[in-house]
Amino acid sequence: MTLAEPEERDNTVGHAGLGVRAYITDRYFIRAEVKDYKIFTTRSTNEEATEWKIGLSIFF
């Protein structure tokens, strides 16, 4: 006996992103990135998600 049917999760996804990298010195740099995701569903509304990243990199 099945109590609930699983939701269909075979959806198309599109995304766009933008990033920046700035050198602090020759060995250190900081970077930032943002991505916007759109999940196209069969329902009346699509899902949206935004991803933010920030990082510090060091060369040895």
mmCIF file of the N, C-alpha and C atoms, coordinates in Angstrom:
data_MODEL
# 
_entry.id   MODEL 
# 
loop_
_atom_site.group_PDB 
_atom_site.id 
_atom_site.type_symbol 
_atom_site.label_atom_id 
_atom_site.label_alt_id 
_atom_site.label_comp_id 
_atom_site.label_asym_id 
_atom_site.label_entity_id 
_atom_site.label_seq_id 
_atom_site.pdbx_PDB_ins_code 
_atom_site.Cartn_x 
_atom_site.Cartn_y 
_atom_site.Cartn_z 
_atom_site.occupancy 
_atom_site.B_iso_or_equiv 
_atom_site.pdbx_formal_charge 
_atom_site.auth_seq_id 
_atom_site.auth_comp_id 
_atom_site.auth_asym_id 
_atom_site.auth_atom_id 
_atom_site.pdbx_PDB_model_num 
ATOM 1   N N  . MET A 1 1  ? 0.841  -1.173 0.000   1.00 0.00 ? 1  MET A N  1 
ATOM 2   C CA . MET A 1 1  ? 0.000  0.000  0.000   1.00 0.00 ? 1  MET A CA 1 
ATOM 3   C C  . MET A 1 1  ? 0.897  1.251  0.000   1.00 0.00 ? 1  MET A C  1 
ATOM 4   N N  . THR A 1 2  ? 0.648  2.177  -0.914  1.00 0.00 ? 2  THR A N  1 
ATOM 5   C CA . THR A 1 2  ? 1.408  3.418  -1.026  1.00 0.00 ? 2  THR A CA 1 
ATOM 6   C C  . THR A 1 2  ? 0.606  4.560  -0.427  1.00 0.00 ? 2  THR A C  1 
ATOM 7   N N  . LEU A 1 3  ? 1.205  5.265  0.522   1.00 0.00 ? 3  LEU A N  1 
ATOM 8   C CA . LEU A 1 3  ? 0.505  6.374  1.177   1.00 0.00 ? 3  LEU A CA 1 
ATOM 9   C C  . LEU A 1 3  ? 0.671  7.689  0.436   1.00 0.00 ? 3  LEU A C  1 
ATOM 10  N N  . ALA A 1 4  ? 1.815  7.864  -0.235  1.00 0.00 ? 4  ALA A N  1 
ATOM 11  C CA . ALA A 1 4  ? 2.069  9.109  -0.954  1.00 0.00 ? 4  ALA A CA 1 
ATOM 12  C C  . ALA A 1 4  ? 2.900  8.804  -2.191  1.00 0.00 ? 4  ALA A C  1 
ATOM 13  N N  . GLU A 1 5  ? 2.605  9.509  -3.244  1.00 0.00 ? 5  GLU A N  1 
ATOM 14  C CA . GLU A 1 5  ? 3.372  9.384  -4.476  1.00 0.00 ? 5  GLU A CA 1 
ATOM 15  C C  . GLU A 1 5  ? 4.528  10.375 -4.434  1.00 0.00 ? 5  GLU A C  1 
ATOM 16  N N  . PRO A 1 6  ? 5.736  9.962  -4.803  1.00 0.00 ? 6  PRO A N  1 
ATOM 17  C CA . PRO A 1 6  ? 6.854  10.919 -4.821  1.00 0.00 ? 6  PRO A CA 1 
ATOM 18  C C  . PRO A 1 6  ? 6.657  11.959 -5.917  1.00 0.00 ? 6  PRO A C  1 
ATOM 19  N N  . GLU A 1 7  ? 7.148  13.145 -5.640  1.00 0.00 ? 7  GLU A N  1 
ATOM 20  C CA . GLU A 1 7  ? 7.043  14.240 -6.588  1.00 0.00 ? 7  GLU A CA 1 
ATOM 21  C C  . GLU A 1 7  ? 8.013  14.035 -7.741  1.00 0.00 ? 7  GLU A C  1 
ATOM 22  N N  . GLU A 1 8  ? 7.585  14.367 -8.967  1.00 0.00 ? 8  GLU A N  1 
ATOM 23  C CA . GLU A 1 8  ? 8.465  14.264 -10.131 1.00 0.00 ? 8  GLU A CA 1 
ATOM 24  C C  . GLU A 1 8  ? 9.564  15.307 -10.007 1.00 0.00 ? 8  GLU A C  1 
ATOM 25  N N  . ARG A 1 9  ? 10.825 14.871 -10.059 1.00 0.00 ? 9  ARG A N  1 
ATOM 26  C CA . ARG A 1 9  ? 11.953 15.791 -9.912  1.00 0.00 ? 9  ARG A CA 1 
ATOM 27  C C  . ARG A 1 9  ? 12.861 15.761 -11.128 1.00 0.00 ? 9  ARG A C  1 
ATOM 28  N N  . ASP A 1 10 ? 12.315 15.518 -12.291 1.00 0.00 ? 10 ASP A N  1 
ATOM 29  C CA . ASP A 1 10 ? 13.073 15.520 -13.540 1.00 0.00 ? 10 ASP A CA 1 
ATOM 30  C C  . ASP A 1 10 ? 12.827 16.855 -14.243 1.00 0.00 ? 10 ASP A C  1 
ATOM 31  N N  . ASN A 1 11 ? 13.400 17.917 -13.683 1.00 0.00 ? 11 ASN A N  1 
ATOM 32  C CA . ASN A 1 11 ? 13.145 19.265 -14.162 1.00 0.00 ? 11 ASN A CA 1 
ATOM 33  C C  . ASN A 1 11 ? 14.382 19.848 -14.846 1.00 0.00 ? 11 ASN A C  1 
ATOM 34  N N  . THR A 1 12 ? 14.138 20.794 -15.736 1.00 0.00 ? 12 THR A N  1 
ATOM 35  C CA . THR A 1 12 ? 15.204 21.505 -16.421 1.00 0.00 ? 12 THR A CA 1 
ATOM 36  C C  . THR A 1 12 ? 15.676 22.657 -15.545 1.00 0.00 ? 12 THR A C  1 
ATOM 37  N N  . VAL A 1 13 ? 16.993 22.855 -15.512 1.00 0.00 ? 13 VAL A N  1 
ATOM 38  C CA . VAL A 1 13 ? 17.588 23.908 -14.684 1.00 0.00 ? 13 VAL A CA 1 
ATOM 39  C C  . VAL A 1 13 ? 18.406 24.833 -15.575 1.00 0.00 ? 13 VAL A C  1 
ATOM 40  N N  . GLY A 1 14 ? 18.295 26.125 -15.330 1.00 0.00 ? 14 GLY A N  1 
ATOM 41  C CA . GLY A 1 14 ? 19.128 27.122 -16.000 1.00 0.00 ? 14 GLY A CA 1 
ATOM 42  C C  . GLY A 1 14 ? 19.779 28.002 -14.947 1.00 0.00 ? 14 GLY A C  1 
ATOM 43  N N  . HIS A 1 15 ? 20.981 28.488 -15.222 1.00 0.00 ? 15 HIS A N  1 
ATOM 44  C CA . HIS A 1 15 ? 21.628 29.371 -14.257 1.00 0.00 ? 15 HIS A CA 1 
ATOM 45  C C  . HIS A 1 15 ? 22.505 30.390 -14.960 1.00 0.00 ? 15 HIS A C  1 
ATOM 46  N N  . ALA A 1 16 ? 22.695 31.499 -14.264 1.00 0.00 ? 16 ALA A N  1 
ATOM 47  C CA . ALA A 1 16 ? 23.600 32.560 -14.721 1.00 0.00 ? 16 ALA A CA 1 
ATOM 48  C C  . ALA A 1 16 ? 24.419 32.996 -13.518 1.00 0.00 ? 16 ALA A C  1 
ATOM 49  N N  . GLY A 1 17 ? 25.664 33.337 -13.765 1.00 0.00 ? 17 GLY A N  1 
ATOM 50  C CA . GLY A 1 17 ? 26.530 33.715 -12.652 1.00 0.00 ? 17 GLY A CA 1 
ATOM 51  C C  . GLY A 1 17 ? 27.463 34.844 -13.018 1.00 0.00 ? 17 GLY A C  1 
ATOM 52  N N  . LEU A 1 18 ? 27.999 35.457 -11.976 1.00 0.00 ? 18 LEU A N  1 
ATOM 53  C CA . LEU A 1 18 ? 28.945 36.548 -12.133 1.00 0.00 ? 18 LEU A CA 1 
ATOM 54  C C  . LEU A 1 18 ? 29.959 36.437 -11.004 1.00 0.00 ? 18 LEU A C  1 
ATOM 55  N N  . GLY A 1 19 ? 31.224 36.629 -11.341 1.00 0.00 ? 19 GLY A N  1 
ATOM 56  C CA . GLY A 1 19 ? 32.267 36.533 -10.328 1.00 0.00 ? 19 GLY A CA 1 
ATOM 57  C C  . GLY A 1 19 ? 33.322 37.602 -10.524 1.00 0.00 ? 19 GLY A C  1 
ATOM 58  N N  . VAL A 1 20 ? 34.066 37.845 -9.444  1.00 0.00 ? 20 VAL A N  1 
ATOM 59  C CA . VAL A 1 20 ? 35.134 38.826 -9.484  1.00 0.00 ? 20 VAL A CA 1 
ATOM 60  C C  . VAL A 1 20 ? 36.299 38.294 -8.657  1.00 0.00 ? 20 VAL A C  1 
ATOM 61  N N  . ARG A 1 21 ? 37.510 38.605 -9.094  1.00 0.00 ? 21 ARG A N  1 
ATOM 62  C CA . ARG A 1 21 ? 38.733 38.216 -8.391  1.00 0.00 ? 21 ARG A CA 1 
ATOM 63  C C  . ARG A 1 21 ? 39.613 39.453 -8.283  1.00 0.00 ? 21 ARG A C  1 
ATOM 64  N N  . ALA A 1 22 ? 40.083 39.728 -7.065  1.00 0.00 ? 22 ALA A N  1 
ATOM 65  C CA . ALA A 1 22 ? 40.927 40.904 -6.833  1.00 0.00 ? 22 ALA A CA 1 
ATOM 66  C C  . ALA A 1 22 ? 42.181 40.460 -6.093  1.00 0.00 ? 22 ALA A C  1 
ATOM 67  N N  . TYR A 1 23 ? 43.339 40.794 -6.649  1.00 0.00 ? 23 TYR A N  1 
ATOM 68  C CA . TYR A 1 23 ? 44.616 40.458 -6.022  1.00 0.00 ? 23 TYR A CA 1 
ATOM 69  C C  . TYR A 1 23 ? 44.936 41.462 -4.930  1.00 0.00 ? 23 TYR A C  1 
ATOM 70  N N  . ILE A 1 24 ? 45.237 40.950 -3.746  1.00 0.00 ? 24 ILE A N  1 
ATOM 71  C CA . ILE A 1 24 ? 45.649 41.794 -2.623  1.00 0.00 ? 24 ILE A CA 1 
ATOM 72  C C  . ILE A 1 24 ? 47.162 42.018 -2.704  1.00 0.00 ? 24 ILE A C  1 
ATOM 73  N N  . THR A 1 25 ? 47.918 40.929 -2.895  1.00 0.00 ? 25 THR A N  1 
ATOM 74  C CA . THR A 1 25 ? 49.359 40.967 -3.157  1.00 0.00 ? 25 THR A CA 1 
ATOM 75  C C  . THR A 1 25 ? 49.627 39.948 -4.254  1.00 0.00 ? 25 THR A C  1 
ATOM 76  N N  . ASP A 1 26 ? 50.903 39.670 -4.535  1.00 0.00 ? 26 ASP A N  1 
ATOM 77  C CA . ASP A 1 26 ? 51.224 38.659 -5.540  1.00 0.00 ? 26 ASP A CA 1 
ATOM 78  C C  . ASP A 1 26 ? 50.808 37.254 -5.107  1.00 0.00 ? 26 ASP A C  1 
ATOM 79  N N  . ARG A 1 27 ? 50.697 37.018 -3.798  1.00 0.00 ? 27 ARG A N  1 
ATOM 80  C CA . ARG A 1 27 ? 50.396 35.674 -3.290  1.00 0.00 ? 27 ARG A CA 1 
ATOM 81  C C  . ARG A 1 27 ? 48.983 35.518 -2.742  1.00 0.00 ? 27 ARG A C  1 
ATOM 82  N N  . TYR A 1 28 ? 48.249 36.588 -2.547  1.00 0.00 ? 28 TYR A N  1 
ATOM 83  C CA . TYR A 1 28 ? 46.915 36.532 -1.957  1.00 0.00 ? 28 TYR A CA 1 
ATOM 84  C C  . TYR A 1 28 ? 45.903 37.172 -2.898  1.00 0.00 ? 28 TYR A C  1 
ATOM 85  N N  . PHE A 1 29 ? 44.752 36.518 -3.028  1.00 0.00 ? 29 PHE A N  1 
ATOM 86  C CA . PHE A 1 29 ? 43.657 37.180 -3.715  1.00 0.00 ? 29 PHE A CA 1 
ATOM 87  C C  . PHE A 1 29 ? 42.335 36.764 -3.089  1.00 0.00 ? 29 PHE A C  1 
ATOM 88  N N  . ILE A 1 30 ? 41.355 37.628 -3.243  1.00 0.00 ? 30 ILE A N  1 
ATOM 89  C CA . ILE A 1 30 ? 40.008 37.385 -2.739  1.00 0.00 ? 30 ILE A CA 1 
ATOM 90  C C  . ILE A 1 30 ? 39.092 37.258 -3.949  1.00 0.00 ? 30 ILE A C  1 
ATOM 91  N N  . ARG A 1 31 ? 38.103 36.393 -3.820  1.00 0.00 ? 31 ARG A N  1 
ATOM 92  C CA . ARG A 1 31 ? 37.174 36.205 -4.933  1.00 0.00 ? 31 ARG A CA 1 
ATOM 93  C C  . ARG A 1 31 ? 35.754 36.133 -4.408  1.00 0.00 ? 31 ARG A C  1 
ATOM 94  N N  . ALA A 1 32 ? 34.807 36.540 -5.224  1.00 0.00 ? 32 ALA A N  1 
ATOM 95  C CA . ALA A 1 32 ? 33.388 36.495 -4.875  1.00 0.00 ? 32 ALA A CA 1 
ATOM 96  C C  . ALA A 1 32 ? 32.615 36.061 -6.102  1.00 0.00 ? 32 ALA A C  1 
ATOM 97  N N  . GLU A 1 33 ? 31.545 35.334 -5.880  1.00 0.00 ? 33 GLU A N  1 
ATOM 98  C CA . GLU A 1 33 ? 30.742 34.810 -6.980  1.00 0.00 ? 33 GLU A CA 1 
ATOM 99  C C  . GLU A 1 33 ? 29.287 34.731 -6.542  1.00 0.00 ? 33 GLU A C  1 
ATOM 100 N N  . VAL A 1 34 ? 28.384 35.013 -7.448  1.00 0.00 ? 34 VAL A N  1 
ATOM 101 C CA . VAL A 1 34 ? 26.956 34.856 -7.208  1.00 0.00 ? 34 VAL A CA 1 
ATOM 102 C C  . VAL A 1 34 ? 26.352 34.132 -8.412  1.00 0.00 ? 34 VAL A C  1 
ATOM 103 N N  . LYS A 1 35 ? 25.470 33.166 -8.150  1.00 0.00 ? 35 LYS A N  1 
ATOM 104 C CA . LYS A 1 35 ? 24.772 32.435 -9.200  1.00 0.00 ? 35 LYS A CA 1 
ATOM 105 C C  . LYS A 1 35 ? 23.275 32.462 -8.909  1.00 0.00 ? 35 LYS A C  1 
ATOM 106 N N  . ASP A 1 36 ? 22.493 32.615 -9.950  1.00 0.00 ? 36 ASP A N  1 
ATOM 107 C CA . ASP A 1 36 ? 21.035 32.605 -9.848  1.00 0.00 ? 36 ASP A CA 1 
ATOM 108 C C  . ASP A 1 36 ? 20.520 31.403 -10.625 1.00 0.00 ? 36 ASP A C  1 
ATOM 109 N N  . TYR A 1 37 ? 19.816 30.516 -9.969  1.00 0.00 ? 37 TYR A N  1 
ATOM 110 C CA . TYR A 1 37 ? 19.288 29.299 -10.575 1.00 0.00 ? 37 TYR A CA 1 
ATOM 111 C C  . TYR A 1 37 ? 17.788 29.418 -10.779 1.00 0.00 ? 37 TYR A C  1 
ATOM 112 N N  . LYS A 1 38 ? 17.306 28.904 -11.897 1.00 0.00 ? 38 LYS A N  1 
ATOM 113 C CA . LYS A 1 38 ? 15.880 28.782 -12.183 1.00 0.00 ? 38 LYS A CA 1 
ATOM 114 C C  . LYS A 1 38 ? 15.589 27.307 -12.463 1.00 0.00 ? 38 LYS A C  1 
ATOM 115 N N  . ILE A 1 39 ? 14.651 26.738 -11.744 1.00 0.00 ? 39 ILE A N  1 
ATOM 116 C CA . ILE A 1 39 ? 14.240 25.357 -11.959 1.00 0.00 ? 39 ILE A CA 1 
ATOM 117 C C  . ILE A 1 39 ? 12.866 25.407 -12.601 1.00 0.00 ? 39 ILE A C  1 
ATOM 118 N N  . PHE A 1 40 ? 12.784 24.957 -13.838 1.00 0.00 ? 40 PHE A N  1 
ATOM 119 C CA . PHE A 1 40 ? 11.548 25.005 -14.604 1.00 0.00 ? 40 PHE A CA 1 
ATOM 120 C C  . PHE A 1 40 ? 10.727 23.759 -14.293 1.00 0.00 ? 40 PHE A C  1 
ATOM 121 N N  . THR A 1 41 ? 9.588  23.950 -13.653 1.00 0.00 ? 41 THR A N  1 
ATOM 122 C CA . THR A 1 41 ? 8.742  22.843 -13.219 1.00 0.00 ? 41 THR A CA 1 
ATOM 123 C C  . THR A 1 41 ? 7.469  22.795 -14.052 1.00 0.00 ? 41 THR A C  1 
ATOM 124 N N  . THR A 1 42 ? 6.692  21.749 -13.851 1.00 0.00 ? 42 THR A N  1 
ATOM 125 C CA . THR A 1 42 ? 5.399  21.616 -14.532 1.00 0.00 ? 42 THR A CA 1 
ATOM 126 C C  . THR A 1 42 ? 4.284  22.263 -13.731 1.00 0.00 ? 42 THR A C  1 
ATOM 127 N N  . ARG A 1 43 ? 4.602  22.781 -12.546 1.00 0.00 ? 43 ARG A N  1 
ATOM 128 C CA . ARG A 1 43 ? 3.597  23.472 -11.731 1.00 0.00 ? 43 ARG A CA 1 
ATOM 129 C C  . ARG A 1 43 ? 3.376  24.884 -12.263 1.00 0.00 ? 43 ARG A C  1 
ATOM 130 N N  . SER A 1 44 ? 2.502  25.627 -11.628 1.00 0.00 ? 44 SER A N  1 
ATOM 131 C CA . SER A 1 44 ? 2.176  26.973 -12.117 1.00 0.00 ? 44 SER A CA 1 
ATOM 132 C C  . SER A 1 44 ? 3.301  27.979 -11.858 1.00 0.00 ? 44 SER A C  1 
ATOM 133 N N  . THR A 1 45 ? 4.216  27.679 -10.924 1.00 0.00 ? 45 THR A N  1 
ATOM 134 C CA . THR A 1 45 ? 5.348  28.578 -10.669 1.00 0.00 ? 45 THR A CA 1 
ATOM 135 C C  . THR A 1 45 ? 6.649  27.801 -10.752 1.00 0.00 ? 45 THR A C  1 
ATOM 136 N N  . ASN A 1 46 ? 7.711  28.474 -11.151 1.00 0.00 ? 46 ASN A N  1 
ATOM 137 C CA . ASN A 1 46 ? 9.047  27.879 -11.189 1.00 0.00 ? 46 ASN A CA 1 
ATOM 138 C C  . ASN A 1 46 ? 9.760  28.148 -9.873  1.00 0.00 ? 46 ASN A C  1 
ATOM 139 N N  . GLU A 1 47 ? 10.753 27.331 -9.560  1.00 0.00 ? 47 GLU A N  1 
ATOM 140 C CA . GLU A 1 47 ? 11.526 27.510 -8.339  1.00 0.00 ? 47 GLU A CA 1 
ATOM 141 C C  . GLU A 1 47 ? 12.758 28.349 -8.647  1.00 0.00 ? 47 GLU A C  1 
ATOM 142 N N  . GLU A 1 48 ? 13.211 29.116 -7.652  1.00 0.00 ? 48 GLU A N  1 
ATOM 143 C CA . GLU A 1 48 ? 14.388 29.963 -7.797  1.00 0.00 ? 48 GLU A CA 1 
ATOM 144 C C  . GLU A 1 48 ? 15.316 29.742 -6.615  1.00 0.00 ? 48 GLU A C  1 
ATOM 145 N N  . ALA A 1 49 ? 16.612 29.849 -6.856  1.00 0.00 ? 49 ALA A N  1 
ATOM 146 C CA . ALA A 1 49 ? 17.613 29.750 -5.792  1.00 0.00 ? 49 ALA A CA 1 
ATOM 147 C C  . ALA A 1 49 ? 18.787 30.646 -6.157  1.00 0.00 ? 49 ALA A C  1 
ATOM 148 N N  . THR A 1 50 ? 19.382 31.268 -5.154  1.00 0.00 ? 50 THR A N  1 
ATOM 149 C CA . THR A 1 50 ? 20.552 32.124 -5.341  1.00 0.00 ? 50 THR A CA 1 
ATOM 150 C C  . THR A 1 50 ? 21.691 31.589 -4.475  1.00 0.00 ? 50 THR A C  1 
ATOM 151 N N  . GLU A 1 51 ? 22.885 31.496 -5.068  1.00 0.00 ? 51 GLU A N  1 
ATOM 152 C CA . GLU A 1 51 ? 24.063 30.984 -4.369  1.00 0.00 ? 51 GLU A CA 1 
ATOM 153 C C  . GLU A 1 51 ? 25.124 32.075 -4.319  1.00 0.00 ? 51 GLU A C  1 
ATOM 154 N N  . TRP A 1 52 ? 25.639 32.346 -3.113  1.00 0.00 ? 52 TRP A N  1 
ATOM 155 C CA . TRP A 1 52 ? 26.708 33.331 -2.903  1.00 0.00 ? 52 TRP A CA 1 
ATOM 156 C C  . TRP A 1 52 ? 27.944 32.603 -2.422  1.00 0.00 ? 52 TRP A C  1 
ATOM 157 N N  . LYS A 1 53 ? 29.118 32.993 -2.934  1.00 0.00 ? 53 LYS A N  1 
ATOM 158 C CA . LYS A 1 53 ? 30.398 32.432 -2.489  1.00 0.00 ? 53 LYS A CA 1 
ATOM 159 C C  . LYS A 1 53 ? 31.398 33.567 -2.328  1.00 0.00 ? 53 LYS A C  1 
ATOM 160 N N  . ILE A 1 54 ? 32.249 33.429 -1.316  1.00 0.00 ? 54 ILE A N  1 
ATOM 161 C CA . ILE A 1 54 ? 33.370 34.360 -1.140  1.00 0.00 ? 54 ILE A CA 1 
ATOM 162 C C  . ILE A 1 54 ? 34.550 33.529 -0.649  1.00 0.00 ? 54 ILE A C  1 
ATOM 163 N N  . GLY A 1 55 ? 35.732 33.829 -1.136  1.00 0.00 ? 55 GLY A N  1 
ATOM 164 C CA . GLY A 1 55 ? 36.886 33.029 -0.761  1.00 0.00 ? 55 GLY A CA 1 
ATOM 165 C C  . GLY A 1 55 ? 38.172 33.821 -0.756  1.00 0.00 ? 55 GLY A C  1 
ATOM 166 N N  . LEU A 1 56 ? 39.146 33.287 -0.038  1.00 0.00 ? 56 LEU A N  1 
ATOM 167 C CA . LEU A 1 56 ? 40.475 33.856 0.033   1.00 0.00 ? 56 LEU A CA 1 
ATOM 168 C C  . LEU A 1 56 ? 41.443 32.768 -0.403  1.00 0.00 ? 56 LEU A C  1 
ATOM 169 N N  . SER A 1 57 ? 42.297 33.054 -1.357  1.00 0.00 ? 57 SER A N  1 
ATOM 170 C CA . SER A 1 57 ? 43.277 32.081 -1.858  1.00 0.00 ? 57 SER A CA 1 
ATOM 171 C C  . SER A 1 57 ? 44.686 32.583 -1.589  1.00 0.00 ? 57 SER A C  1 
ATOM 172 N N  . ILE A 1 58 ? 45.560 31.603 -1.272  1.00 0.00 ? 58 ILE A N  1 
ATOM 173 C CA . ILE A 1 58 ? 46.948 31.907 -0.951  1.00 0.00 ? 58 ILE A CA 1 
ATOM 174 C C  . ILE A 1 58 ? 47.842 30.989 -1.786  1.00 0.00 ? 58 ILE A C  1 
ATOM 175 N N  . PHE A 1 59 ? 48.832 31.567 -2.454  1.00 0.00 ? 59 PHE A N  1 
ATOM 176 C CA . PHE A 1 59 ? 49.807 30.790 -3.218  1.00 0.00 ? 59 PHE A CA 1 
ATOM 177 C C  . PHE A 1 59 ? 51.057 30.579 -2.382  1.00 0.00 ? 59 PHE A C  1 
ATOM 178 N N  . PHE A 1 60 ? 51.596 29.348 -2.401  1.00 0.00 ? 60 PHE A N  1 
ATOM 179 C CA . PHE A 1 60 ? 52.837 29.048 -1.677  1.00 0.00 ? 60 PHE A CA 1 
ATOM 180 C C  . PHE A 1 60 ? 53.981 28.869 -2.647  1.00 0.00 ? 60 PHE A C  1 
# 
